[in-house]
Amino acid sequence: MKFISTLLLCSLLPVGCGGGSGKVCDPNDQKICDCVGGGHGVQTCLQDGSGWGACDCICRGDCSGRVCGPDPLCNTSCGTCPAGQTCDDNGQCQACQPDCSGRVCGPDPLCNTSCGTCPAGQTCDDNGQCQACQTLYERKRLTSSKKE
């Protein structure tokens, strides 16, 4: 029974059981392999046919059905949206919905449209808040007092 099992096993393997050529594959043939962390790569047969090389997991992005944003496989860009539109989670361009929450001036961070302007004598800071303008004399005085 052991002899029949060994004979059957050897007949199923591409490499012979003893006395074979030792070739596992034809040189430069390629096959799909699984990459660590998911996805697929390609393995190439070694020049002497003795085995397969390492799995080449160069990411090949998939933007199927997407026109913008990152592809879900490699995080490479599938494109950008025209002005006035933003990319949604499905990779589709949508009309931009401004978000001026907590801002009274300057551009909104999503659509770059205006959240408002400051009254005369004030300027808009990076956080979208109006601040009193300072004269050059006041700025120098504040700067020098911080050094002391």
C-alpha positions, 0 to 999 in steps of 0.5 A: 500500500505504501508503494502505491501511495508513493507511486501515485504521489510521484505521478502527480508531481511535476518534479519526478521522484528521484532521477528527475531533471530537478526542474520545478518550472520553465525559466522565466515563466510567471505565476500569481502569488499572494503578497504579505498584507494582501493583494497579489504579485508575480513570481518568476521562475529562476533561470535554471528552473530550480524554483520560483523567485520571490513574490514581486509585490509591486502594487498595481492600482485599480481605479475601476469606477473611480475618477478621483482620490486614491485607489483602494489597493495602492493609495495612488491617485485616480485623478482630481476633481475640477474646481468647485467639486470634491472627491467623495469616498467612492472616488466620484466628483461631487459639487463641493459643500462649503463648511464654514463651521467656526469660521467667520472669514477667509476661505473654507477648508473644503471648497476654498470659497469665502466664509466672510470678510472682516470689518475695517481695521481687522484682518482674518487669521489662519483659523478664520477669525477676525483680529484687530490690525496692529500698527508696525509700532505695536508689532515691534513693541509686542515682539521686543516685550516677548524677548525680555 
